[in-house]
Amino acid sequence: MSQPSFEEGFSRLEQIVQTLQQGGLTLEESLVLFEEGMGLARLCSERLTAAELKVTELRSAFLEDMPSEADYPPDMMD
């Protein structure tokens, strides 16, 4: 089975938190949901970290490609 997208995982994690907060579950049911939630939290965290790294890489590449002031003729800087 494929892993859920970030949005799917986060949505399911919200459902789990809501279910646990409502109470009324047996200890075993709570543990099963808690374990699933921890896995989803890890998945979401990894996906966020990967996205942050990608944004940082793209931003760095963009800034490297930008011309610096030294690349412009002096009369264009006025």
N, C-alpha and C positions, 0 to 999 in steps of 0.2 A: 504494500500500500504506500502511495506517495505521501510525502509530508504536506501538511496544509500550508497555504500561503501565509504571510505575516498577518494579513487581515482576518483570514479564517481562524488562525490560531489565537489571535487576540480576542476575537469575538467569542470563541469557545472558552477561553480563559475567563472572560467576563461572566459567562453563564455559570461556570464552575464556582466562581467566587460568590455569585448571587445565591446559588443553591446551598453552598456551605453556610452562608450567613443566615439563611432562612431556618436552618436547623432541621430537626426531625429525622435525621439520618442515623442509621446505626453507625457504630464505630468503624466497622468494615467498609461500609459505603463511603463514609467520610475519608477514610484512608485511600481508597481507590481513586476518588475524585481529587484528593490532595496530590497523589502521585501523578495523575494525568496533568493537573495544573502546573506542577513543578516542571514537568517535561515541556509543556507549552511555554512556560515562562523562559526556560532555557533556550528554546527554539526562537522565540521572539527576540530575546536579547542577542543571540548570535546573528540574527538577520539585521537587527538595528546596527550592530557593530560593523557588519559587512557593508551596510549602506553608508554609514559614516565614513568608513575607510574609502569607499568609492568616491564619495563627494570630495573628500580631501585630495585624493589623487587627481580627480578631474579639475579641481580648483588650482592645484599646483601646476598641472599641465597647461591650463589656460593662462596663468600668470607668467609662466615661462615663455609662452608664445607672444605675450604682449610686448610691443616695442617699448623700450625705455626712453627717457628724455634724451639720452645720448644718440639715439637713432634718428632724431629729428634735426633738420637744419636749424641753426640759431634763429633765423627770421620767423620760423613757425612757432616759436616758444613765446612770442610776445602777445 
